Amino acid sequence: MELLQLQYFECIAKNESVTKAAEELRISQPSLSGSILRLEKELGAPLFERKNRKMVLTSYGEYFLSTTRKVLELINNSKLSFTSEMPARISVAFQNYNERFFCLMENFQRKYPQVEFNVYGSTLSAPFAFASYNFIIGNSDLKLPFAVNKLLVEPRSYYVAVPSSHRLADRNSLTIQELRDESFCFIRNEQGKFEYAYQFCIESGFIPKCVFSTNNAFYKYRYVSNGSAVSFFPAGWYPALVKSDKISMIPLTGFGGHANILLYWPQKVLLSPAEQAFLDYVIKSLEDKETSL
């Protein structure tokens, strides 16, 4: 029996609905239902029965709810408050860099200077110990070896980075077909795999002429700014790169299927007060951002 299972059970009982509980807990309905089924199997008795589209407690479920609430209250009363001055550490792994999320970390740390962030930046597809981190930023197609919660950080779109002296530098937008005769710079990992943007060109009917490859995004930017090639950057890089007077960042249009950027965190791990406060801050900030659009 896990503490999260007790929290899930209490939330369903409160809402009388798996759907509403899943929305409140920000996990998928199948994951929530599966967790309760495992709990019932371990207890050897059903906790809910469905009546008039509601999840109603059984007699044993009512007894178990009273016990569960006592346990959760005891644990909550035992926690140190995050508002205290006690130092805290939050670990974040970036499979893909995202400026929006990086700014959220910076703003949170300004608000709570006692929080230390341990940040890992992966090169393209480089393996790393996912379970060592509280939160992971990655593509929507990222495969993780454990059950996770997900939160959309930013719909994925791309910019074309061209030298400021390039003939296309003044364009408001570009299609990928307009780039088929250009020389490109791409990120490529140690196993020889090109970055996701390389596939854009293949799916558009041409093999890009790659004149420079690197495993580091800074070197890619440096090569483009030197005037020797063009490249693609995710929209999350735009706020950082648009300040440069050596390159122009032009929106790439007419190409679908871009993988969104998501925040991942493990389902079966109870967050610390600092981690939960950070997650709540991220969720509220992203919701406020959407409201203001």
C-alpha positions in Angstrom: 0.0 0.0 0.0 1.3 3.4 -1.0 0.7 6.8 0.4 -0.3 8.1 -3.1 -3.0 5.4 -3.3 -4.5 6.8 -0.1 -4.5 10.3 -1.5 -6.1 9.0 -4.7 -8.8 7.1 -2.8 -9.6 10.1 -0.6 -9.9 12.4 -3.7 -12.3 10.0 -5.5 -14.4 9.7 -2.3 -14.6 13.5 -2.0 -15.6 14.1 -5.6 -17.6 10.9 -6.1 -16.1 10.8 -9.5 -13.0 9.3 -11.1 -13.1 11.9 -13.8 -13.2 14.9 -11.4 -10.6 13.3 -9.2 -8.2 12.7 -12.1 -8.6 16.4 -13.2 -7.9 17.6 -9.6 -4.9 15.3 -9.3 -3.7 15.9 -12.8 -3.3 12.3 -13.7 -4.9 10.1 -16.4 -8.2 8.3 -15.5 -6.8 4.9 -16.4 -3.8 5.4 -14.1 -6.1 6.5 -11.3 -8.6 3.6 -11.8 -5.7 1.1 -11.9 -4.3 2.4 -8.7 -7.6 2.0 -6.9 -8.1 -1.5 -8.3 -4.7 -2.5 -6.9 -5.6 -1.0 -3.6 -8.9 -2.9 -3.5 -7.0 -6.1 -4.4 -4.5 -5.6 -1.6 -7.3 -4.9 0.9 -9.4 -7.8 -0.3 -12.6 -5.7 -0.4 -14.3 -3.3 -2.8 -14.2 0.4 -1.8 -16.7 1.8 -4.3 -19.8 0.9 -6.2 -21.3 2.8 -9.1 -24.7 4.3 -8.5 -26.4 6.9 -10.8 -23.0 7.7 -12.5 -21.4 8.4 -9.1 -18.7 6.5 -7.3 -20.3 5.7 -3.9 -18.4 4.2 -1.0 -19.3 0.7 0.2 -19.7 0.1 3.9 -16.0 -1.0 4.1 -15.1 2.0 1.9 -16.7 4.4 4.5 -14.7 2.7 7.3 -11.4 2.9 5.3 -12.0 6.5 4.4 -12.2 7.5 8.0 -8.9 5.7 8.7 -7.3 7.2 5.5 -8.1 10.7 6.5 -6.6 10.2 9.9 -3.4 8.9 8.3 -3.2 11.8 5.8 -3.9 14.4 8.5 -1.1 12.9 10.7 1.3 13.1 7.8 0.3 16.6 6.8 0.8 17.8 10.4 4.2 16.2 10.5 5.5 18.0 7.4 7.8 21.0 7.7 6.2 24.1 6.1 7.7 25.1 2.8 7.4 28.8 3.9 10.1 28.2 6.5 13.7 29.2 5.8 14.9 25.6 5.6 16.9 25.1 2.3 15.3 22.9 -0.3 16.6 21.3 -3.5 14.7 20.6 -6.7 16.3 18.6 -9.6 15.2 19.2 -13.2 16.4 17.4 -16.3 16.1 19.0 -19.7 15.9 16.6 -22.6 15.0 19.7 -24.7 15.8 23.2 -23.6 12.8 25.4 -23.1 13.2 29.1 -22.4 9.7 29.4 -20.9 10.3 26.8 -18.3 13.8 28.0 -17.5 12.3 31.5 -16.8 9.7 29.9 -14.5 12.6 28.3 -12.5 14.3 31.6 -12.2 11.2 33.5 -11.1 10.4 30.8 -8.5 13.9 31.0 -7.1 13.6 34.8 -6.8 10.5 34.3 -4.8 12.0 31.5 -2.7 15.8 32.1 -2.5 16.3 29.2 -0.2 15.5 26.8 -3.0 18.4 25.3 -5.0 17.9 24.0 -8.5 20.0 21.1 -9.7 19.7 21.2 -13.5 20.9 18.7 -16.0 21.0 19.5 -19.7 21.0 16.5 -22.0 22.6 16.4 -25.4 20.3 15.0 -28.1 19.0 11.6 -27.0 21.9 11.1 -24.6 20.9 8.5 -21.9 20.5 9.7 -18.4 19.0 8.4 -15.1 15.5 9.8 -15.4 14.6 8.5 -11.9 17.2 10.8 -10.4 15.2 13.9 -11.2 12.1 15.4 -9.7 11.0 16.9 -13.0 11.8 16.3 -16.7 11.3 18.6 -19.7 11.0 16.8 -23.0 9.1 16.1 -26.2 5.7 14.6 -26.1 7.1 11.4 -27.6 9.6 10.9 -24.8 9.5 7.3 -23.4 10.2 7.0 -19.7 10.8 3.8 -17.8 8.1 4.6 -15.1 4.6 5.9 -14.9 4.5 9.7 -15.1 2.2 12.7 -14.9 2.3 15.1 -17.8 1.7 18.9 -18.2 1.8 20.8 -21.5 4.4 23.5 -21.2 4.5 24.8 -24.8 3.1 23.7 -28.2 6.2 22.9 -30.2 6.9 25.1 -33.2 10.2 26.0 -34.9 12.1 29.0 -36.2 14.6 29.1 -39.0 17.8 30.7 -37.9 19.7 32.4 -40.7 22.7 34.8 -40.6 21.7 38.4 -40.5 23.3 38.9 -43.9 21.4 36.1 -45.5 19.1 36.8 -48.5 16.1 35.5 -46.4 16.9 37.4 -43.2 14.1 40.0 -43.7 11.3 37.4 -44.3 8.3 37.3 -41.9 8.0 33.5 -42.4 9.5 30.6 -44.3 8.3 27.3 -45.6 10.7 24.3 -45.5 10.6 24.0 -49.3 12.2 27.4 -49.6 15.3 26.0 -47.8 15.9 22.9 -49.8 19.0 24.4 -51.6 20.5 25.8 -48.4 23.5 24.5 -46.4 22.4 23.3 -42.9 23.9 22.9 -39.4 22.4 20.2 -37.2 22.8 18.7 -33.8 23.9 15.1 -33.9 24.5 12.8 -30.9 27.4 10.4 -30.3 25.5 7.6 -31.9 25.2 9.6 -35.2 21.5 10.4 -34.8 20.4 13.8 -36.1 18.1 16.1 -34.2 14.3 16.0 -34.7 14.4 18.9 -37.2 16.5 16.8 -39.7 13.4 14.7 -40.2 11.5 17.8 -41.3 13.5 17.9 -44.5 13.3 14.2 -45.2 9.5 14.3 -44.8 9.4 17.3 -47.1 11.0 15.3 -49.9 14.7 16.3 -49.8 17.9 15.3 -48.0 19.4 18.5 -46.4 23.0 19.4 -47.2 24.6 19.2 -43.7 27.9 21.1 -43.7 28.3 21.2 -39.9 27.2 18.9 -37.1 27.7 19.2 -33.4 26.3 17.7 -30.1 26.0 21.2 -28.6 23.3 23.8 -29.3 25.7 26.7 -28.6 28.1 25.6 -31.3 25.2 25.3 -33.7 24.2 28.9 -32.9 27.8 30.0 -33.3 28.2 28.4 -36.7 25.0 29.9 -38.0 25.9 33.4 -36.7 29.2 33.1 -38.5 27.3 33.2 -41.8 28.1 29.7 -43.0 24.7 27.8 -42.8 21.1 27.9 -41.7 19.4 25.8 -39.0 16.3 25.2 -37.0 15.6 26.1 -33.4 12.6 25.2 -31.3 10.4 28.2 -30.4 11.6 27.8 -26.8 14.9 29.2 -27.8 13.5 32.3 -29.5 13.6 34.7 -26.4 17.3 33.9 -25.9 18.4 34.1 -29.6 16.3 36.9 -30.9 18.5 39.4 -29.0 21.5 38.5 -31.2 22.3 40.9 -34.0 24.2 38.2 -35.9 21.2 36.0 -36.8 17.5 36.4 -37.8 14.9 34.1 -36.3 12.1 33.5 -38.8 8.9 31.4 -38.1 8.7 28.1 -40.0 5.2 27.6 -41.4 3.4 24.9 -43.2 4.8 22.0 -41.3 2.7 20.0 -38.8 3.4 17.2 -36.4 5.8 19.1 -34.2 6.3 17.3 -30.8 5.0 19.4 -28.0 7.1 20.3 -24.9 5.8 18.6 -21.7 6.7 18.6 -18.1 7.0 15.1 -16.6 7.1 13.9 -13.0 6.7 10.4 -11.5 3.3 9.3 -10.5 4.3 7.0 -7.6 6.6 9.5 -5.8 5.2 11.9 -3.1 6.5 15.4 -3.8 8.2 17.3 -1.1 6.7 20.6 0.1 9.2 22.5 -2.1 8.5 20.4 -5.1 4.8 20.6 -4.7 5.0 24.4 -4.3 7.1 24.6 -7.5 4.7 22.5 -9.4 1.7 24.6 -8.3 3.6 27.7 -9.3 4.3 26.3 -12.8 0.7 25.2 -13.3 -0.7 28.6 -12.2 1.9 30.5 -14.3 1.1 28.5 -17.4 -2.7 28.9 -16.8 -2.3 32.7 -16.4 -0.2 32.8 -19.5 -3.0 31.1 -21.5 -5.6 33.4 -20.0 -3.7 36.5 -21.1 -3.3 35.3 -24.7 
